[in-house]
């Protein structure tokens, strides 16, 4: 068992004494979240998967696009609530501590957000950086 910083217990075993998929530790996971607070279950699921992957030792890159970019603004994740789910602020902290959080360039511009508006450790990047990440060997990309 691994205890994540978000107080979620994650079993790493696949039932056969291993990690499955050839070993989680050697892979990179890129997650793109396209929904914000208006779709709470989808938003929380992306953060849960990202934080869990960080806890397993995977290289994790979480991209926030559309309304999801607001989660990178201080106070927004703390205001988000979903019953029976780990607090989004804790999941976000886990991602920032062990992975990379990125806000889409165009999405940030549409909302008049700059680096100074975002949590420390968050970067703003666009399609070229996203494409480079997802086309890297041993990378799995998921879109929520």
N, C-alpha and C positions, 0 to 999 in steps of 0.2 A: 504494500500500500504506500501511496505517496500522499502527503497532506499538502494541498496547495495553499497559497497565501490567502485564498478566498474562502477558506474553511470548507472546501468541497473535497470529499474523499474520492480518489480515483483508483480503481483497480487496473493495474497495468497488465495483468495476465489475460491471455486470450483463451484460457481453459486447457491449453496444451503446454503450459510452462514457459511460454515465450511471449514476445511482444506482438507477434503477428505482423503481416506486411513486411517481413524481412528486417524488422527492428525499427521502431519509431525514432530512436535516437539519431539515426543517420539521415533522416529526411528533413526537408524543409516544408513547412505548411504556410501557404499564402491564403489568407481569408479576405474576401471583399464583402463588406456589409453595405447594402444599398438601402436599408430601411432605418428609420429613426424611431423615436418614441411612439409614433403613430402605429407601429407594428411591434409591440413590446416583446412578444414571444420570439419572433425572428431575430430581433436585435439582441435579446439576451442569449439566445442560442449561439450566435456567432461569437460573442464574448466568452461564453462558457467553453466552447470548443477551443478558442484561442488560449485561454488561461490554462485549460487542461493540457493542451499540447506543450505549453511552456513548462508545466509541472513535470512532464515526462522527459524533458530535456531536448525536445525538438526545437529547431530554429523556426521562429514564428514571426510572420509579418501580417499585421492586421491593417487593412485599408478601409477607411471610412469614406463613403461617397453619398451624394444626395443629402437627405435629412440626417443621416448618421453622423455627419461631420460635427454636429452640435455636441456629441458626446465628448469631443476633444476639448471643449470649452470648460474651464473650471466651474464646478457647481452643477453642471448639467447631468452628469452621471449620478451624482449624489441625490438629485431630485427624482431620478427614475425609480419606479417601484414596480415589481412584478411578484405577485404572491407565489410562494413556494419556490422561489429562485434565489440563487446567491445574489447579494447586492452588486449591482453593476459597477459601482465605484470600486469595490474590492477586485472584481474581475479585471477592470481597467488597470488598476495598480499592478496586478500580476503581469499583465501584458507589457506595461511600461518598464517593469523591473527586469523582465527576462526576454523581451522581444522588441519588435519595432512597430510603432504606431504611426500610420501615415494618413494624412487628409488629402483628398484629391484637390489638385490645383484649381481646376475650373469650379468645382463645388465650393471651395473656400472663397474664390473671387465673387461668385454669385451671391454669397452671403456676407460680403465685405469683411471676411476674416483674414487676419495676417498671423504671422508667427507669434507675435506678442499677445494675441488673443487666445492662444492654445496652451495646453498643459506643457510644462517642460518635458523635453524628450520626444515631443511630437514633431514630425516633419511634414512639410507640404511638398508633394511631388505629383507628377502627371503620368500619362499613359506610357511614355517611354520607359520610366522606371518600373512601372507595374509589369509591362511586357517583358522586360529583362528578368524580373524576378520569377515570373511564372514559366518562362522558357528555360530556366536553369535546370540542369540534370538533378534527378532525385527530388523534384519539387512537386507537391500536390497542391492544386488550387481549388478552392471552394468558394462559391458565391452564395450569400444569403440575402 
